[in-house]
Structure formats: structure tokens, C-alpha cells
Amino acid sequence: MDSLPFDLLRPIVKHLNDDVQSLLAVSLASRALRVEGQRILFRTVALLKNVDAHIKFLAIVTSSNLLASLVEEYRQFDLLDAKHQQEPLWGLTCRGLQAMVNLKVLCFCAMHGHPSSQILRGCSFQLEVFRWVRWESRDDAGRLLEFLSTQPSLRVLAVEWMAGPELNTLGICPGLQVLHGNQGLLNAFLPGRRITSLMWSPAFQESHSGLFKNPKYPQEFHCIRYFSYGGFLGRAPLSVVLSHLRVLEVLELIALLYIEVRLNYSLQLRLS
């Protein structure tokens, strides 16, 4: 095996992309395949909702700069709550994120609003996709904005933005193309950016939103090609949105009313 050219070995290992056990076996059994096997094995980490599994992974990457540098995508959901803000999970997560210097995709959800965005402190990675669920503190808003100001390459931002207009987002994340969140997020990050994909999930208090009354917004909506609108808590009437969507290709409506089903059908005919 060691005598084969690496150009032949790489596609063999790449074929095992979704087979974690085989990638692990290859990495342990062949020195020639170890580097490529580990590169694929650690590139995307989407472990199950299992505290022990995440602890083992984070312990590995915090003890090996090489393996930590291979991680490009990490997802952690509903593992950290108030009782877990202790060692080892809390500390390992903080140190693990700092070690993953080449991370491109981070999807994070904490139970009951824990942990706060302080977990991002000291991270040097440059993200392309950032999904952050459940933060509630006003202090978190400032820390989160401070983190976002270091992410000029970010293309996808999904967060429920609870901060007020006192936090200036001008010039932050100029390359954003996809937004997914509530009206607060749209108010903060839609103006002045070329958003082509928008998923607006209004919070309960936004059921009768006045978002589109702002005269600056129609211009930003002219670039949107994919639009997912609404949620099971309600939304503003669709009629106030359609006139601004000049290049729309895909429309997704959530919690449809009967009259909007007819409107959606007509729109699909016009788009096709």
C-alpha cells in the first residue's frame, strides 16, 4: 500500500466519505492513508446529541493542533445548560473552538439560553456559516456583535437577534448572502447588504410587523431569489412583501392561510 502513488490513494479514501467506521479503520491501519483519512474524518463533525461523544472529540482536538486544524464544520445542540457550565464539557468546548482555527461552519444551540456568546471569546477562525440558537441576555448581544465584527467572510447568518438599534452593525459581515431569523435580525443586517436568500421566522410579537414600511428596505428586497416567510406564530400579510420581490425564484410559506394558498398558486404560475 505504501508504494502506491498518493494520487491513487486519495480517491480511494474519498469514496469512504460517509463511512466513519471505515475511515477510522483506514486511519489506524495504514500510515499512507492516515493523513487523508483523518482529513476527511475530522472535516465535518456532526455528532449525535451525546455528551460523552462530544467530550471525547473535544479532548482529542484540544490535545492535537494538527487534528484541530482539520475541523471545518462543528455542530453542537442542546448539550450545554446551567449544570454543564462546569468541567469538562464547558471548558472543553471553549478550548476546542479556540483550537479549530480553520473552522468554516459553526452550528450551536444551548438549552435555556446557556451558554452565552462568551464561549466564542478567543476564537480565531473565519466562518462562512454561523447558526446560533437561544441567547437571551442583553450582554450577549454586544459580545455576539463583537464576534461578528471579526467575521468578514461570513455568508450565512442564522440567529434570533434581540438587540435594539443602539448596537451599530454598519460594515459588519459585508459579504452576507443568507439571513435566517426574526425581524430584529433583518433590521440589523439586511440594510446595505446584497441578501439573495432570506428566511424570516417572526417571533410572536412580530405577527403584525411593520418591517416593510421602512422606505430603505424595498431596495434590499430587490435582490432576493429565495424567500421563506412566516412561522407558526403568525406573520405580516404576504401582500406587503410581494411587490418588493422582483427577482424571486422560490417562495416558501409557513402556516398558510387558505387565501394565501390561492395567492401562492398564482405566484408559482407567474414565476414559472
N, C-alpha and C positions, 0 to 999 in steps of 0.2 A: 504493500500500500504506500509506503514512504517513497517508493521510486516513481510513482505516478506524478505527472505534472499537476501543479495546483489548479491550473485552468480546467482540468478534468474533474478534480475533486470538488470544486466549488459547486457546480450544478448538481452533483450527487447529494450534497448536504442540503442545498437549497430546496430540493424536492421533498425534504422532510420537514418543511416549514411549520406545519401544524401538528406534527407528531412529537410532543415534548419528550416522551419516554425514549424514543429513538435518538433524538438529538442529545439527550443526556448520555445514552449508551455510547454514541459515537464520540462524544467529547471525552469520555473516560477511557475508551478502548484504543483510540488511535491518536498519537501525537500529531500526525499530519493533519487530521481533521479537527483537532481540538479548537484551534483558533476560530475556524469558520463555524463550527458547531456552537461554540459559546457566543459568537456574534449574533447568530440567529436566535439562540435560546434566550438571551438576555435583552434582545432588541425591544420586544413587546412583553410587558409584564401585566397581565390581567388575571390575577389570582382570584380564586373564589372568596366569598365572604368568610374567611377563616383567619383568625388572629394568629394562630401558630404558624401558618404558611407564610404570612407576611413578615412575621418576626424572623423566620429562617432566611427569607430572601433579603431582608434589610440587614441582617447580621452579615450576610455574605458580601453585599456591596459596600458596607461600611468597613470591611476588612480587606477589600481589594480594590484599589483605584482603577485597575485595568477592567475588571468586570463592571464596576460602577459606570465607567465611561462608555460601556456598550449599550446601556439602557437608553432607549429613545422614547418609550411610552410606559407610563406607570398609572395604574388605576387603583384607588383605594376607596371603598364605600362602606359607610356605617360601621366602622370599627372603633374609631376614637370617640369616646364620650367622656363624661366627667371622671368616671372611675378609671379610665385608661390614660388619663393625663399623668401617668406615672411611668417609670421604667417598667418593662423595657420598650413597649410599643411607641410611646410618645417620643422618647429620646431617640430611638432608632429611626423613626420617621423623619424627625428633624435632621439628624445626621445623614440619613440616606438621601434625602432630597438635596442636601448640600453636596453630596458625593456624586450625584448623577449630573455631571457637568454638561453632558450632551443631550439631555432630555429635551424632547420636542413636543410631547403630548402629555399633559397632566390633567387627570380627571379625579376629582377629590370630593367626597361627601362625608360630612361629620354629623353624628347624631346630636340632636338637641343643641345645635349651634356650636359644638365643640369639635375640633379646636378652633381657635381664631386664626386669622391670617398671619399671626406671628410665626406660624410654622414655616412660612416662606422666607423668613429672615436669613440672610447669609447665602441664599441660593444664587448661583451664577449662570444657570442655564438660560438659553434663549428659546422660549416656547413658540410654537406655531399654533397650538390648540390649547386652550385653558378653559376647563369646566370646573366651576367652584360652586358647591351647593351648601346652603344652610350656614350663613353667617348673619349675626343679628346685632352685634354691638356697633355703636357709632364709631368707637375707636378702631374697630376692624376696617371701616370704610377708608379711613386715612391710610392705614397700613397697606390695605389692598391696592389703593391708588398709587402708593409709593412703589409697590412691587411692579405694577403695570407700567409705570414710567420707565422701567428698565427693560421693557419687552417690545422693542420697535419692530420685531419680525412677526408679532402675533397676528394671525389671520382669522382665528375663530375664538370668540369670547362668549361664554355662557355663564351668566351669574344673575342672581336676583339682587339688583342694585338698590340699596335702601338709603343711600346718602342723599343729601339735599344739594341744591345748586351752589352751596358755599365751597364745594370741592371742584376746582377747575380742572377739567380733563382736556383742555385745548392742547393739541400737539402730541398727546399720549396715544400710543398704538396707532400710528398713521396708516399702517397697512391693513387694517381690519377689513375683512370682506364678509364675514358671517357674524351676526349677532343673534343670541338666543337668551331671552329673559323678559323681564317685566318692563313697564313703562319707564321706570326710573333708569334702567339701562339704556333704553332708546334715547331718553332725554340727555343722558350724559355722553353717549358715544356715537349717536347717529349723525349729528350735525358736523359738516365739514369732512365727512369720510365717504368713500365710494363703496357702500354696502350693497352687495349683489344678492345676498341670501339673508332673509330676516325671519326669525321665529319669535313671534310676540305672544307671550303667555301672561295675560293680565292677572294681577293679584285681585283679591275680592274688591278692594276699594277702587279698582280701576275699571269696573264694569261699564261705566259711562264716561269713558275717557275723553278728555279734550285735547289729546295729543295733536290731532291734525288741524286744530285751529291755529297753531303756531305757523305764521307765514313762511318761516325758514324751512319747514320740513318737506313741502312738496318737491323741492329740487333734489333732496337726498333720495326720495322715493322713486325718482325717475330712473334710477339705475337697478332697481330690484328686479331680479328674474325669478327668484323662488321666494314665496311668501306663505308662511304658516301662521295662521291667525286664530287667536282665541284660546279658550280653555273651558273647563267645566265649571268655573266660577263666573263666567259671563264675559262679555266684551262689548265694545262700542259697535254701533251699526256698521255693517260692511259697506254700506253706500258711501260713507265718508272716506273710505280707503280707495275704492276702485278708480276714482278719477285721477289719482296720483300715480298709478302703476302703469306706466306707459310701455314698458318692455317686458311685462310679466309673461313668464312661460309656464310656471307651475304654481297653482294655488291650492293650499290645504286649509280646510275649515274644520274647526274642532267644536263639538257641541252645537251642531247645526240646528237651526230652526227651519220649519217646513218651507217658509217663504224663501229662505236663503238657499235651500236645495234647488229650487227652481232657478234662482239667480246664478248659482254655481254652474248649473247645466248650460244655461245660456252663455256664460262666460267661457266654458270649455269649448263650445261650438265656435265662438269668436276667436279663441286662441288657436284652435286647430286650423 
